[in-house]
Amino acid sequence: MTTALTISNVILWLLVAGLAVTVMALARQVGILHERIAPAGALMVSGGPKVGEASTVIEVSDIDGKDISIGGIRSDAKSSLVFFLSPSCPVCKTLLPVLKSARKDEADWLEVLLTSDGEISEQMKFVEEYSLGDFPYILSTDLGLAYQVGKLPFAVLIDHEGIIRSKGLVNSREHLESLFEAKERGVASVQEYIAAQSD
C-alpha cells in the first residue's frame, strides 16, 4: 500500500514538473509572438492627397453657419483632425467617445472637426443625440471628394502649416492614436515606421 502511494506521488510530481516546463515554453512562445505582431495603424488608402503634401485650402461652414478654413497655415499653431463620419455608420458612433477624449486630452495642439454630408435635419438630430455640439460639425460633399473618402470612418490629420501628416480608415482607438503617432514620428503611417525600424 505504501509502495503504491509512493509511486503515485512520484508520478504526480513528474507530471507537475512536465506541466510546469510546458507552461514556461508556452509563455515564451506567447512572448515571441507578441514581439513579432506589429501594432495595427489606420489603414492607408492610395487615393486623394498624399501624406507629406500640402492640403488644398477648402473653405466650408459648420452647421451653425461659422466659416471654417481647412488646410493652409493656422494662426493658432494647432493641427486639425478632420474626421469623416455618418449618422448611419455604427463604427463611427463607437468612436465618438474616443474623439471626445482626444479633443479634451490633446486640446493644446489639436482641433477635432467632424464632417459628414446628407440631410441637415438628420445631421442635427445626430449632433443632439450624441452631444456633439462642442465640435465644429461640417456638412460638405466637396470635402469628402477633395480627400477621396470612399469608406467611413476616415480621418485626415493636417498640421498647423497645412501639411497632411497622416490619414486613413479609423476603426478603433488604436487606429486613431496611430495617426498622432505617425505625425510625431514624422512618417506616413505606423506600419512605415515599423518597417524602417526592422531594416
C-alpha positions in Angstrom: 0.0 0.0 0.0 2.8 2.4 1.0 4.7 1.5 -2.2 1.7 2.2 -4.4 1.2 5.6 -2.7 4.9 6.5 -3.1 4.8 5.5 -6.8 1.7 7.5 -7.4 3.3 10.6 -5.7 6.4 10.3 -7.8 4.3 10.0 -11.0 2.2 13.0 -9.9 5.3 15.1 -9.2 6.8 14.2 -12.6 3.5 15.2 -14.2 3.6 18.6 -12.3 7.2 19.2 -13.4 6.3 18.3 -17.0 3.3 20.7 -16.9 5.5 23.5 -15.4 8.0 23.1 -18.2 5.2 23.1 -20.8 3.6 26.3 -19.4 7.0 28.0 -19.4 7.6 27.0 -23.0 4.1 28.3 -24.0 4.7 31.6 -22.1 8.0 32.0 -24.0 6.2 31.4 -27.4 3.5 33.9 -26.5 6.2 36.5 -25.7 7.9 35.8 -29.1 4.6 36.2 -30.9 3.8 39.4 -29.1 7.1 40.8 -30.2 6.5 39.8 -33.8 3.0 41.2 -34.1 3.2 44.9 -35.0 0.5 47.3 -33.9 -2.1 47.9 -36.5 -2.4 51.5 -37.5 -5.0 53.3 -39.6 -5.4 51.7 -43.0 -3.8 53.9 -45.6 -5.6 54.4 -48.8 -4.0 55.3 -52.1 -6.5 57.9 -53.3 -6.6 61.6 -52.5 -3.8 63.9 -51.5 -0.7 62.1 -50.2 0.8 62.3 -46.8 3.5 65.0 -46.8 1.7 67.1 -49.4 0.1 70.5 -48.6 -3.6 70.2 -48.2 -5.7 72.2 -50.6 -7.3 75.1 -48.6 -11.0 74.4 -48.5 -13.5 77.0 -47.2 -16.6 75.4 -45.6 -19.2 76.3 -43.0 -20.3 74.3 -40.0 -23.9 73.5 -39.3 -24.2 76.7 -37.2 -23.0 78.8 -40.1 -19.5 79.5 -38.8 -16.9 79.8 -41.6 -14.0 77.3 -41.3 -10.9 77.0 -43.4 -9.4 73.5 -43.7 -5.8 73.3 -44.8 -3.4 76.2 -45.0 -1.4 77.8 -42.2 -3.2 78.2 -38.9 -2.5 81.2 -36.7 -3.1 79.2 -33.5 -0.4 76.7 -34.4 -2.8 73.8 -33.9 -3.2 70.7 -36.1 -6.6 69.7 -37.5 -8.1 66.2 -37.3 -10.8 66.1 -39.9 -13.0 63.1 -39.1 -15.4 61.9 -41.7 -18.5 60.1 -40.2 -22.2 59.4 -40.9 -25.2 59.1 -38.6 -25.8 55.7 -40.2 -22.3 54.4 -39.5 -22.2 52.1 -36.4 -18.4 52.2 -36.1 -18.4 56.0 -36.3 -20.8 56.0 -33.3 -18.5 53.7 -31.2 -15.6 56.1 -31.9 -17.4 59.3 -30.6 -16.2 58.8 -27.0 -12.7 58.4 -28.3 -13.0 61.6 -30.3 -14.4 63.4 -27.3 -11.5 62.2 -25.2 -8.9 63.2 -27.9 -10.5 66.6 -28.2 -10.1 67.1 -24.4 -6.7 65.5 -23.9 -5.0 66.9 -27.0 -6.6 70.4 -26.9 -3.3 72.2 -26.6 -2.2 71.1 -30.1 -5.2 69.6 -31.9 -8.7 70.7 -33.1 -11.1 67.9 -34.0 -13.5 68.7 -36.8 -16.4 66.3 -37.6 -17.6 66.2 -41.2 -20.5 64.5 -43.0 -22.9 65.0 -45.8 -26.7 64.5 -46.2 -29.9 66.0 -44.9 -29.3 68.7 -42.3 -32.2 67.6 -40.2 -30.8 64.1 -39.8 -27.3 65.6 -39.0 -28.8 68.0 -36.4 -30.6 65.1 -34.8 -27.4 63.1 -34.7 -25.4 66.0 -33.2 -28.1 66.4 -30.5 -28.4 62.7 -29.7 -24.7 62.2 -29.3 -23.9 65.6 -27.7 -21.6 66.7 -30.4 -22.4 70.5 -30.1 -18.8 71.2 -28.9 -17.3 70.0 -32.1 -17.2 72.0 -35.3 -19.6 69.9 -37.4 -19.3 70.4 -41.2 -21.7 69.3 -43.9 -19.8 69.2 -47.1 -19.8 66.7 -50.0 -16.8 68.7 -51.6 -14.6 68.0 -48.5 -15.1 64.2 -48.9 -14.4 64.4 -52.6 -11.3 66.5 -52.1 -9.8 63.8 -49.8 -11.4 61.0 -51.9 -13.1 59.4 -48.9 -14.6 56.1 -50.0 -15.3 54.4 -46.7 -16.1 55.5 -43.2 -14.9 56.3 -40.6 -12.0 58.1 -42.2 -9.6 60.7 -40.7 -7.0 63.2 -42.0 -4.5 64.8 -39.7 -3.3 68.2 -41.1 -0.6 70.1 -39.2 -0.6 73.8 -38.5 1.3 74.5 -41.7 -1.4 72.8 -43.8 0.6 69.7 -44.5 -1.2 66.3 -44.4 0.7 64.3 -41.7 -1.4 61.1 -41.7 -4.7 59.7 -42.9 -6.6 56.5 -43.2 -9.6 54.4 -42.2 -10.0 54.5 -38.5 -12.0 51.7 -36.9 -10.6 51.8 -33.3 -8.9 53.9 -30.7 -5.6 52.4 -31.7 -6.1 53.4 -35.3 -6.9 57.0 -34.3 -3.9 57.2 -32.0 -1.7 55.7 -34.8 -2.4 58.9 -36.8 -1.0 61.0 -33.9 2.0 58.6 -33.5 2.7 58.8 -37.2 2.8 62.6 -37.1 5.1 62.6 -34.0 7.5 60.1 -35.7 7.5 62.0 -39.0 6.2 59.0 -41.0 3.2 58.4 -43.2 1.9 55.5 -41.0 2.9 53.4 -38.1 3.5 50.5 -40.5 6.1 52.6 -42.3 7.8 53.4 -39.1 7.9 49.7 -38.1 9.2 48.7 -41.5 12.0 51.3 -41.2 13.0 50.0 -37.8 13.2 46.4 -38.9 15.6 47.3 -41.8 
